[in-house]
Amino acid sequence: MITLCKTCGTAYDEQPENCPICDDDRQFVPVTGQTWTDFDSLTTTHTNKWQQLEPQLFSIKTVPAFAINQRALLLRTPQGNVLWDCIANLDPATRALVDALGGISAIAISHPHYYTTMQEWAAAFNAPIYLHASDRQWVMRDSPAIRFWEEDALEIMPLVTLLRLGGHFAGGTVLHWQSGDGVLLAGDILQVTPGKDAVSFMWSYPNMLPLPARTVESVIGRLTGKTYQRLYGAFEGQNIPANADEIVQRSGQKYIACLR
């Protein structure tokens, strides 16, 4: 039986004594202690909410809220669909809807907090999972679908490139979709702020631990010259509809100035 951590959504083949993801200072263990559920129970108590963000981009979010409460994004391209980031709940309705939209040709995940049940999604749709090798230690369950990649960029299909920015995790990754005027799927490697006119950069969001200036310089440096007008973050509503590339560069410089 697949066990899920209720705090972060990470999946385990059997219930461990503790969740290494939550024990890390980038996450947390609730005051009430570690609690668990299982994959089958989740699919019977929760459902997934869909939203069309663009003609070829859909958001998938579990309701009621579960664990970190991030969304996954389904990007449709002529060469196949990409699941960006992952959510724990893969219920029958979601399987049917994904199949109707053409299935999944590749799965790519920004960082370990969103690995969740990636193995089940990969098996259900016969899709490879692309993870940066720098975060290999945080994979809690093996799968033949996992493809560890290295370096700083990987084109997984035409116009769809993974970029390692680092920051929040050593392998922190964003997806650059070079269609039209460009889109960036950022997870929370870049955290969209409430006004949707800036982003921030953190080592730990729940514990409010910042990144050093040199790391933020590296993050925005790796995006210099990349064109993307729109940006979609990890959580519902975290959408920057225009001038996203300029906003990211300006936000980085403001962050560095505050630290210095």
N, C-alpha and C positions, 0 to 999 in steps of 0.2 A: 504494500500500500504506500502510495506517495504521500509523504508528510510535508505540510507547508507551515512555515513560520508565519504567524498571524501579524507580526510586526513589520517584516520586510517582504514577505511573500516568497522567499527562497524555498526551493523544493529539495527534499532529501528522500533517499530510498527507504530509510527508516528513521524514526525520531531520534535525533542526537541528544546528548546531555545539554548542549547549548548551541546557539546559532552563531558561527564564527562571523557572519556578516554583521549581525547586531552587536557582537562583542567589540568590533572594530570602532574606533572613535569617530568614524564618519557616519555611523548609525547609532542606535541606542537600544538598550533593554528597558522596557517600561518599568515604572516603580512597582507595579503589581507582579512583575516577573514575566518570564518567557511563556507564551502559550502557543498552542498548535492546533491545526485542523488537518483535513486530508483533501486530496484533489476531488474525489467524488462528492464529498459533502459540499465543497465550494460550488460545484456546478449545479447543485440542487437548491442552494440558498441564495445564489447571486445570478445576475444576468449581465449582458454587455450592452452598453449604449453606443450607438453608432452616430457619427456626424460627418457630413461631407464638407471638407474644408476647401477643396478645390475640385475641379472636374475629375482629376485623377488621384486625389488624396483624401483618405478617410481616417477619422479618429475612432479608436475602439477603447472604451473605458468601462470598468466594472462598476455596477451599482447593486446594492449600496456599496459605499467605499470599502475597499479591502487593502490592508497593508499600507504601502507608501502612497497608493492611490494615483499612480502615474497612468498615462494613456499609452497605447501602442498606436502606430500610424501605418496604414496600408497604402503604399505607393504603387500605382499601376503604370506600367510602361509597356511599349510594344514588344519588348524582349522578355517580359515576365514581371510579376508583382514582387515587391520587396516589403517584408514586415520589418518596420523599424521599431526597436525596443520591443518589450514583451510584457504581457500581463498574465497573471496566474490562471485566470478563468478561461478555459477553452470548452465551452458548452456546445451542445448539439446545434443550437441556432447559429452560433458563430461559425462552426464548421460549414454549415450549409451556405451561409452568406459568403464566406471566403471562397468556397468552391464556385458559387454562382458568379463571382467576380474574376474568376480565372485562376484560383489557387494561389500558392506562394512559391516563387522560384528561388528566393534567398531570404534569409533572416540576418539582420545586423543589429547589434546591441551596443548602446553607448558606453555602459559601464556595469559592474557587477550587481548594483542594486536592482537592476531590471532583468537579470537572467531568469528569475522565477521558474516557470515551467517551459523554458525554451525547448527542452528535449521532447516534450509532448507535442508542441507545435511542429517541430521538425519532422517527427515521425508521422504526424497526421497528414502533412502536405508534402512529404518526401523532399524536404528543402535543406540545404546546407546552412549552418550557422556560422557567421563570420565574427570572431572575437579577436581583439588585439592580444598578442602573446604576452604583453607586459602584465596582463591581468589573469594569467593562467591559474595562479594559486587560488583564485576566488571561485573557480568552478567546482561546485559541490557534488555534481553527478556527471559521470562521463557519458558520452554519446558519440556514436560513429559519425554523426552529422556535423560535429564541431570542426571548424577549420580555423586554426590559429594563424593570423597574419602578422607580419612584422613591418618594419620601415614606417613611413609617415603617411602613406597614401595607398589605397587599393581600389582600382576600378572593378566593381563587381558585375557591372553590365554597362553598355553604352550610356553615357551621360550620368551615370550614378557612381559616385566616388566616395569612399570612406576616408576621412581625414583624422589622423590621430593628433589631438591637441594636448593631451595630458591634462594637468590641473587637478580636478576632483579625484581622479585616479590616474595612475601612470599611463594606462592605455585609453584614457578618456577619448571618445570618438564622436564625431558628428558626420552626418551624411549630406553631401553636396549634390543636389539634383540640378544639372546644367541645362534645364529645359527653359526656353524663353529667356526671361530676365533673371532666372536662377532662384532656387529655394534652398534653405539650410534647415535640416532637421537636427535639433541641437540637444535633445534630452535635457538634462540639467548641467551638462558641461558648461553651457551658457545659460544662466537662470534669468528668464524674462521677469522684469520687475512689474509691480502692479500697474504703473502708468503705461506700460507697453511701449515706452519710448527709451528704454535702456535695458541693459543686461548686467548681471553681476557674476562673480567668479568666487567660489568658495571651496575650501578643502572639506569642511563638514557643514552641511546646511542645518541639521537639527541642533548641533552643538555650537553653531555660529563661530567656527574657526576659519580664519581667512587664509588665502594663499599669499605667498610672498610676491613682491613686485616683480622679481625676475621671472617667476613662473607665469604671471599674467602677461608680461611682455612676450614670452615665448608663445602663449596661446594666441594672442592677437597677431603676432608675427606670422604664424602658420596660416592665418586667414587673409593676410595681406595679398591683394591682387585677385582674390576669389570674388566673383560677382554673384550676388544673391540679394534680391530685393525683399524677399519674404522669409520669415523665420518662424518655426514652430517649436515650442518648448515641450517640456515633459508633462505638463499638466493642462487640464482643460482651460481654455481661454487664454493660454500663454501664446498668443499669436501676434507677431509684428508684421503688419500688412504692407509696409513700404519702407524703402531706404534702410533695410536691415544691416547691410554691410557697413554703411556709414555709422549707424547706431552702435554696432559692436566695437568698431575702432574708437569711437568717441568715449564709450563706456569704459573701455580698457584704460585709456589715458586718464580718465577721471579717477578710476580705482587706484592706479599707480600714484597719482598726485596725492590722494588721501593718505596712502601709506607713507609717503615720503615727507 
